[in-house]
Amino acid sequence: MNKLLTVEVTENLLRGVVSQKRGREHLILDFFEEKLPAKESAGERNSYVADRLGKLRNDRLLSAYKTKVLYNTGSYHFFTIELPRLPEEEVEAVLRKKIEKEQEKLDGKRFVYEKLGYSREKNRDVYFVKTLEEGSIEGLKNKKLKVTGLDFEVYSLERLYSNFLEEGKNILFLDLRSDRTILMIYNQKSLELYRSINVGLEDLLKNISEFLGVDSVKAQEYKTRYGFIDKEMAEVMLENGEEFAPQLNLAYEIFLNKILRRILQSIDYFHSNNRGQEIDCIKFTGEYLRIANIGELLCDKTNIKKALPFRPLEGFKLKADVDLENCDVNTILGTLKTKRMPLSFRKKRRLPFKVNSLYISVLTFFLVLISLNFFYYKVKEYRLKKTEQRILSTLQPFFKKIDEYDKLQNEIEIMDKKIEKLEKRGTAGEFYRVLYDITESIPAEIYFNSLSFNGRSVSLKGLATSETGHQELYIKGVSDSLSKLYRVEVGEIKMLQNNPNAKSFDLEIFLPGGGK
């Protein structure tokens, strides 16, 4: 079954998962994450990533895997463009004109786009567009890697979060990462706003470490155990002898105020664009899931009635030894699910002529007619073969008896000829005596693998084995012992290529009066 390598490239990290498609489900088999060295240009970073992926795939025997790359360096200009409903094949050309007119001159730059929103007031589709600097993706189009194409964060997360939308509801999604927070607002099922807030879990842990004078591991324990502590909770904890409570409250307040300012700005932006509409629910994931009572805090600070956790990972199966609970994989999961990459490295094949629907209909009719005719004769041929097989299976026992009879006849004829030769030469007794003498003469290091008798002499092919390299001595010993009774000739002695401790040899023993 085909397996897939999906990787995320950031400014300083390379992380990825190996997965396998089973029906509609994705089974995650492995996860890895490592730091990337600082590079002066995107081209240098891409070349390093391509080389590193090649080594990873060789080390893990992933040479047959295809690769999806999620490019998430934050170095691309991102904007939205509204267009009237257009046929899909016309969208790219219209977007190119709009970009050059309203945003920037492309001058050979590539751009990617996805339709992620819809403006009901203007009856227009909203496209989320990214322009790519020239040379920014060079180094990743590696034939050996079999890279399917590139994906980008907003497109990846939209695929993932859209599974958690509710009919007729406006939803605000929050995803706390180690280095930042992702915010996305949906107006029903249309993406209205996407923001990356430069405040993450590392900032919270840094605050707790500084205010409480503890290391990052202890800071993580405080975060998990106590969650957000407001001033009232801090006063109660202080009365109970927990003197660190005010400092912990201050660490949280500073951290959350930075995020809440951006959240409230985004909510105001939504209200100004959608008069009379409210956000019905906040859905939070990532590190927010490990902060106690964060839902109550978000509802209190934003005046949104409901805040619920959601776990994108629940839609995937994990191999028994894979644990992704503390890993930033949400963006990778969105890329893993897609069938069509925003920037594909597969060349699209276009027909050199326009397709007429009438021609297609006529061609389809003839193809169906030919297929039915072919199927009819195949069924007929199949039935004839089945009949033939039934007849042959019935006659099979008779065929076996005939073969057995012929075999016995051949064996009887061969035995008659041998007996006749032995009787003429009177050598049967001598032959058995030679066999007895051979048996008495061979040591454990010598054994024979073939024997033939022509009435005058006994020919033997054998092997001599010795770990000390004295095979010739054992062969000579056998020859000397038998030479006392018979005339013996030793053939060529050869070393075996596949066994340096063994040598093959030929031995011919002539019966008395047999001559040569």
ZAMIPA-318425 format. One line per 8 residues: number of its first residue (from 1); their letters; for each residue x, y, z of C-alpha. Coordinates in Angstrom, 3 decimals. Layout:
<sites>
NUM = a = X/Y/Z; ...
</sites>
This chain:
<sites>
1 = mnklltve = 0.000/0.000/0.000; 1.417/3.465/-0.968; 2.848/5.584/1.814; 3.230/9.363/1.943; 5.832/11.657/3.491; 4.368/15.051/4.481; 6.814/17.663/5.781; 6.555/21.233/7.106
9 = vtenllrg = 9.413/23.653/6.446; 9.602/26.737/8.712; 12.332/29.334/9.217; 14.175/27.092/11.705; 12.374/23.719/11.848; 11.799/20.672/9.680; 9.023/18.400/10.896; 7.068/15.666/9.165
17 = vvsqkrgr = 4.867/12.602/9.346; 4.858/9.325/7.423; 1.300/8.156/6.759; -0.701/5.550/4.906; -4.190/5.872/3.380; -6.616/3.142/4.422; -9.998/3.709/2.835; -11.094/7.161/4.010
25 = ehlildff = -8.780/7.138/7.031; -5.157/8.237/7.353; -2.869/6.096/9.541; 0.125/8.042/10.902; 3.125/5.697/11.103; 5.924/8.022/12.228; 6.765/11.634/13.242; 10.069/13.513/13.252
33 = eeklpake = 11.191/17.060/14.056; 14.613/18.696/13.844; 16.126/22.182/13.775; 17.309/23.719/10.504; 20.624/25.606/10.370; 20.468/29.298/9.503; 20.731/29.954/5.743; 21.298/33.254/3.944
41 = sagernsy = 18.745/32.654/1.167; 15.595/30.655/0.479; 17.408/28.755/-2.290; 20.133/27.603/0.129; 17.522/26.542/2.679; 15.549/24.632/0.038; 18.660/22.812/-1.203; 19.526/21.838/2.364
49 = vadrlgkl = 15.949/20.632/2.975; 15.979/18.564/-0.232; 19.318/16.949/0.723; 18.121/16.315/4.280; 14.863/14.729/3.096; 16.811/12.532/0.695; 18.997/11.295/3.573; 15.984/10.759/5.838
57 = rndrllsa = 14.249/8.728/3.165; 17.342/6.619/2.502; 17.924/6.009/6.233; 14.279/5.006/6.725; 14.014/3.100/3.427; 11.386/5.549/2.127; 12.624/5.612/-1.477; 9.179/4.717/-2.883
65 = yktkvlyn = 7.338/7.412/-0.912; 5.923/10.510/-2.507; 6.357/13.807/-0.670; 4.109/16.776/0.120; 5.892/19.909/1.342; 4.121/22.503/3.513; 6.085/25.721/3.064; 5.573/27.876/6.121
73 = tgsyhfft = 8.426/30.376/6.397; 6.296/33.525/6.791; 8.284/35.193/3.980; 5.441/35.437/1.470; 3.114/38.375/0.911; -0.485/37.314/1.540; -3.682/39.139/0.530; -7.307/38.559/-0.549
81 = ielprlpe = -8.934/39.350/-3.899; -12.670/39.337/-4.627; -13.857/38.147/-8.044; -17.257/37.510/-9.595; -18.152/33.883/-10.249; -15.837/32.688/-13.056; -15.139/29.386/-14.816; -12.175/27.690/-13.137
89 = eeveavlr = -9.953/27.866/-16.230; -10.305/31.697/-16.333; -9.550/32.437/-12.663; -5.727/32.411/-12.862; -5.539/34.876/-15.749; -7.990/37.310/-14.064; -6.141/37.058/-10.740; -2.833/37.827/-12.463
97 = kkiekeqe = -4.280/41.050/-13.919; -5.789/42.066/-10.548; -2.516/41.415/-8.715; -0.490/43.527/-11.138; -3.092/46.310/-11.085; -3.841/46.478/-7.330; -0.866/44.888/-5.534; 2.478/44.565/-7.318
105 = kldgkrfv = 4.168/43.846/-10.619; 4.819/40.133/-10.827; 7.764/40.338/-13.265; 8.057/36.567/-13.600; 7.044/35.774/-10.010; 4.718/32.843/-9.427; 1.633/33.025/-7.237; -0.723/30.526/-5.637
113 = yeklgysr = -4.380/30.921/-4.742; -7.372/29.133/-3.234; -11.037/30.125/-3.088; -11.714/30.116/0.666; -14.462/32.700/1.096; -17.633/34.216/-0.353; -18.973/37.773/0.017; -22.782/37.596/0.181
121 = eknrdvyf = -23.260/41.361/-0.006; -21.235/41.641/-3.233; -22.016/38.134/-4.526; -18.318/37.537/-5.108; -15.836/34.752/-4.409; -12.908/35.599/-2.124; -9.495/34.212/-3.114; -6.580/34.009/-0.681
129 = vktleegs = -3.434/34.737/-2.706; 0.320/34.392/-2.032; 3.082/35.625/-4.338; 6.368/33.708/-4.469; 9.700/35.452/-4.881; 11.755/34.315/-7.863; 13.996/31.403/-6.849; 12.159/30.882/-3.542
137 = ieglknkk = 11.127/27.300/-4.384; 14.235/26.231/-6.314; 15.906/23.164/-4.875; 12.665/21.466/-3.855; 11.719/20.306/-7.369; 13.845/17.195/-7.008; 12.980/14.199/-9.227; 14.475/11.706/-6.766
145 = lkvtgldf = 12.286/13.064/-3.944; 9.122/12.821/-6.064; 7.713/15.994/-4.455; 4.019/16.277/-5.313; 3.971/20.033/-4.727; 3.924/22.837/-2.149; 1.230/23.816/0.331; 0.868/26.912/2.547
153 = evyslerl = -0.493/27.416/6.048; -3.743/29.252/5.407; -4.870/26.687/2.819; -3.845/23.761/4.986; -5.601/25.011/8.142; -8.755/25.932/6.214; -9.071/22.295/5.057; -8.629/21.104/8.629
161 = ysnfleeg = -10.805/23.630/10.501; -13.681/23.517/8.003; -14.489/20.031/9.381; -15.410/21.689/12.702; -17.773/24.351/11.340; -21.459/24.370/12.327; -24.360/25.124/10.014; -25.367/28.800/10.178
169 = knilfldl = -22.776/29.632/12.885; -19.945/32.173/12.906; -16.874/30.544/14.473; -13.562/31.968/15.740; -10.724/29.404/15.800; -7.657/29.779/18.041; -4.606/27.518/17.830; -1.766/28.188/20.311
177 = rsdrtilm = 1.585/26.989/18.948; 4.998/27.016/20.559; 6.042/30.197/18.709; 2.738/31.912/17.755; -1.064/31.809/17.774; -3.222/31.181/14.695; -6.562/33.040/14.504; -9.208/32.324/11.853
185 = iynqksle = -12.773/33.669/11.738; -15.519/32.083/9.619; -18.689/33.832/8.536; -20.773/30.671/8.483; -18.777/28.432/6.087; -16.772/31.218/4.442; -13.304/32.159/5.750; -13.422/35.844/6.661
193 = lyrsinvg = -10.112/36.464/8.413; -6.761/34.732/8.941; -4.033/36.048/11.247; -0.783/34.755/12.692; -0.143/36.393/16.100; 3.526/36.415/17.154; 2.797/35.266/20.708; 3.130/31.577/21.562
201 = ledllkni = 3.570/29.070/24.366; 7.288/29.859/24.625; 6.387/33.432/25.650; 4.105/32.155/28.450; 6.711/29.698/29.764; 9.364/32.422/29.608; 7.124/34.735/31.708; 6.476/32.020/34.312
209 = seflgvds = 10.200/31.153/34.489; 11.203/34.797/35.010; 8.490/35.756/37.519; 8.739/32.561/39.605; 12.467/31.980/39.165; 12.090/28.398/37.889; 13.297/26.465/34.841; 11.168/25.710/31.745
217 = vkaqeykt = 10.232/22.197/32.942; 8.881/23.563/36.246; 7.149/26.394/34.365; 5.368/23.762/32.207; 4.173/22.024/35.386; 2.736/25.283/36.807; 0.930/25.965/33.516; -0.628/22.504/33.369
225 = rygfidke = -1.549/22.295/37.043; -3.012/25.760/37.723; -4.009/27.122/34.302; -5.003/30.792/34.138; -5.102/32.493/37.552; -6.939/35.815/37.851; -6.440/38.286/40.696; -9.243/36.850/42.851
233 = maevmlen = -7.884/33.310/42.558; -4.380/34.598/43.306; -5.601/36.239/46.540; -7.312/33.006/47.673; -4.192/30.962/46.890; -2.034/33.493/48.741; -4.238/33.143/51.854; -3.729/29.369/51.624
241 = geefapql = 0.041/29.797/51.761; 0.818/29.580/48.034; 3.051/32.650/47.855; 3.825/32.264/44.146; 0.189/32.962/43.115; 0.550/36.761/42.418; 3.629/36.183/40.239; 1.853/33.415/38.303
249 = nlayeifl = -1.159/35.705/37.815; 1.107/38.452/36.466; 2.864/36.051/34.055; -0.503/34.986/32.611; -1.943/38.505/32.484; 0.986/39.845/30.422; 0.886/36.852/28.064; -2.888/36.825/27.539
257 = nkilrril = -3.198/40.605/27.201; -0.905/40.483/24.147; -3.084/37.816/22.503; -6.422/39.262/23.622; -5.614/42.658/22.076; -5.222/40.995/18.674; -8.300/38.800/19.213; -10.464/41.834/20.098
265 = qsidyfhs = -9.121/43.742/17.065; -10.066/40.805/14.844; -13.556/40.602/16.354; -14.051/44.360/15.745; -12.931/43.861/12.141; -15.521/41.103/11.726; -18.299/43.286/13.209; -17.423/46.231/10.967
273 = nnrgqeid = -17.626/44.015/7.851; -20.777/42.185/8.967; -23.228/44.628/10.540; -25.657/43.008/12.958; -23.807/39.656/13.092; -22.094/38.178/16.135; -19.512/35.436/16.599; -21.384/32.464/18.039
281 = cikftgey = -18.526/30.365/19.379; -14.786/30.210/19.988; -13.103/26.879/19.253; -9.599/26.467/20.644; -6.904/23.844/20.155; -3.127/23.326/20.389; -1.516/24.337/23.695; -4.764/26.024/24.785
289 = lrianige = -6.072/22.508/25.449; -3.502/22.168/28.241; -4.353/25.452/30.023; -7.003/24.862/32.684; -10.159/27.065/32.547; -9.010/28.842/29.355; -12.525/28.529/27.878; -14.121/30.523/30.692
297 = llcdktni = -11.439/33.199/30.394; -11.946/33.606/26.614; -15.724/33.925/27.040; -15.276/36.514/29.813; -12.768/38.668/27.909; -14.480/38.581/24.482; -18.200/38.531/25.508; -18.702/35.483/23.267
305 = kkalpfrp = -21.141/33.077/24.892; -19.444/29.782/24.163; -15.852/28.498/23.962; -15.183/24.833/23.166; -12.041/22.738/22.701; -11.511/20.767/19.479; -8.879/18.174/18.567; -8.047/17.908/14.825
313 = legfklka = -5.967/14.808/15.564; -9.112/12.836/16.428; -9.829/12.444/12.703; -6.648/10.396/12.249; -5.417/7.014/13.426; -2.004/6.643/15.047; 0.337/3.690/15.101; 0.676/2.271/18.626
321 = dvdlencd = 4.132/3.788/19.289; 3.362/7.268/17.842; 2.452/10.061/20.317; 1.573/13.485/18.868; -0.140/15.072/21.877; 2.657/17.619/22.461; 3.582/18.195/18.798; 2.610/21.088/16.491
329 = vntilgtl = 1.107/18.956/13.724; -2.221/20.656/12.930; -0.888/22.384/9.808; 0.721/19.165/8.538; -2.569/17.302/9.043; -4.351/19.762/6.738; -1.727/19.232/4.032; -1.874/15.468/4.467
337 = ktkrmpls = -5.631/15.470/3.703; -5.471/17.360/0.415; -5.503/15.635/-2.983; -4.599/18.763/-4.987; -1.632/20.891/-3.904; -1.923/24.696/-4.438; 1.448/24.611/-6.212; 1.784/21.308/-8.045
345 = frkkrrlp = 5.056/20.026/-9.523; 3.159/17.675/-11.825; 2.846/18.971/-15.370; -0.698/19.314/-16.640; -1.215/17.634/-19.990; -3.390/19.574/-22.400; -4.983/18.217/-25.543; -3.869/19.935/-28.784
353 = fkvnslyi = -7.496/20.405/-29.848; -10.807/21.557/-28.413; -13.160/18.846/-27.243; -16.657/18.869/-28.743; -19.414/17.415/-26.548; -21.125/15.765/-29.569; -17.905/13.968/-30.506; -17.505/12.829/-26.918
361 = svltfflv = -21.068/11.453/-26.876; -20.577/9.535/-30.160; -17.193/8.230/-29.042; -18.623/7.171/-25.677; -21.494/5.309/-27.430; -19.085/3.330/-29.634; -16.784/2.597/-26.716; -19.714/1.239/-24.686
369 = lislnffy = -20.877/-0.844/-27.688; -17.395/-2.285/-28.222; -17.047/-2.949/-24.487; -20.353/-4.838/-24.369; -19.387/-6.905/-27.415; -15.989/-7.653/-25.911; -17.612/-8.574/-22.607; -20.062/-10.977/-24.353
377 = ykvkeyrl = -17.266/-12.903/-26.078; -15.184/-12.935/-22.918; -18.089/-14.494/-21.007; -18.537/-17.061/-23.777; -14.818/-17.857/-23.760; -14.889/-18.161/-19.974; -17.758/-20.693/-20.109; -15.919/-22.800/-22.735
385 = kkteqril = -12.806/-22.824/-20.565; -14.816/-23.883/-17.518; -16.346/-26.782/-19.524; -12.891/-27.824/-20.730; -11.556/-27.715/-17.172; -14.418/-29.898/-15.896; -13.704/-32.553/-18.597; -9.974/-32.496/-17.871
393 = stlqpffk = -10.546/-32.780/-14.114; -12.771/-35.844/-14.735; -10.060/-37.516/-16.860; -7.201/-36.515/-14.577; -7.134/-39.812/-12.556; -6.862/-41.794/-15.818; -3.992/-39.595/-17.021; -2.174/-40.166/-13.731
401 = kideydkl = -2.539/-43.969/-14.038; -1.182/-43.879/-17.611; 1.825/-41.788/-16.476; 2.519/-44.177/-13.598; 2.355/-47.183/-15.958; 4.795/-45.572/-18.429; 7.178/-44.675/-15.609; 7.187/-48.238/-14.258
409 = qneieimd = 7.829/-49.635/-17.721; 10.844/-47.374/-18.175; 12.261/-48.353/-14.787; 11.821/-52.070/-15.555; 13.633/-51.699/-18.889; 16.549/-49.861/-17.235; 16.842/-52.505/-14.475; 16.757/-55.325/-17.055
417 = kkieklek = 19.632/-53.758/-18.979; 21.744/-53.292/-15.838; 21.116/-56.887/-14.686; 22.015/-58.163/-18.153; 25.336/-56.250/-18.094; 26.198/-57.478/-14.609; 25.411/-61.057/-15.508; 27.635/-60.874/-18.614
425 = rgtagefy = 30.602/-59.412/-16.747; 30.054/-61.346/-13.525; 30.880/-58.161/-11.615; 27.876/-57.721/-9.344; 29.638/-59.222/-6.342; 32.776/-57.182/-7.022; 30.713/-53.978/-7.212; 29.214/-54.534/-3.755
433 = rvlydite = 32.672/-55.417/-2.375; 34.041/-52.095/-3.694; 31.181/-50.205/-2.020; 31.990/-51.950/1.271; 35.701/-51.065/0.997; 34.874/-47.430/0.219; 32.624/-47.207/3.282; 35.420/-48.589/5.469
441 = sipaeiyf = 38.018/-46.135/4.084; 36.316/-42.675/4.237; 36.914/-40.364/7.281; 34.336/-37.864/8.654; 35.901/-35.015/6.616; 35.054/-36.772/3.303; 31.624/-37.309/1.846; 30.380/-38.253/-1.634
449 = nslsfngr = 27.492/-36.638/-3.455; 27.352/-38.848/-6.596; 28.223/-42.440/-7.625; 28.052/-44.215/-10.989; 28.983/-47.758/-12.165; 29.632/-48.758/-15.804; 30.492/-52.435/-15.227; 34.264/-51.816/-15.252
457 = svslkgla = 34.770/-49.072/-12.684; 33.068/-47.076/-9.949; 33.159/-43.255/-10.456; 32.690/-40.990/-7.421; 32.333/-37.198/-6.996; 32.957/-35.936/-3.473; 33.830/-33.062/-1.125; 36.635/-32.782/1.451
465 = tsetghqe = 36.099/-30.259/4.269; 38.643/-28.913/6.761; 38.829/-25.652/8.675; 42.655/-26.061/8.927; 43.129/-26.353/5.124; 44.264/-30.028/4.937; 41.644/-31.216/2.464; 44.252/-32.787/0.092
473 = lyikgvsd = 45.608/-34.974/2.960; 42.165/-36.487/3.573; 41.674/-37.107/-0.170; 45.135/-38.763/-0.409; 44.366/-40.883/2.650; 41.237/-42.316/1.034; 43.079/-42.854/-2.282; 46.045/-44.633/-0.601
481 = slsklyrv = 43.744/-46.869/1.460; 41.778/-48.020/-1.617; 44.949/-48.338/-3.772; 46.007/-51.318/-1.656; 43.002/-53.220/-3.056; 42.244/-51.637/-6.433; 43.687/-49.457/-9.116; 42.592/-45.906/-8.218
489 = evgeikml = 42.796/-42.621/-10.163; 42.217/-39.218/-8.518; 40.827/-36.465/-10.789; 41.181/-32.644/-10.515; 40.852/-31.136/-7.036; 39.063/-27.738/-6.977; 38.469/-25.124/-4.268; 34.782/-24.139/-3.873
497 = qnnpnaks = 34.134/-20.411/-4.371; 31.255/-20.240/-1.915; 33.045/-22.298/0.789; 36.801/-21.731/1.315; 36.936/-24.714/3.753; 35.838/-27.273/1.133; 37.377/-28.801/-2.035; 35.703/-30.994/-4.653
505 = fdleiflp = 37.383/-34.026/-6.259; 36.748/-37.004/-8.615; 37.734/-40.602/-7.803; 37.621/-43.619/-10.139; 38.096/-47.185/-8.819; 38.690/-49.953/-11.346; 37.403/-53.463/-10.602; 39.902/-56.319/-10.837
513 = gggk = 40.268/-57.286/-14.505; 38.139/-54.285/-15.543; 40.924/-52.393/-17.298; 40.449/-48.784/-18.109
</sites>
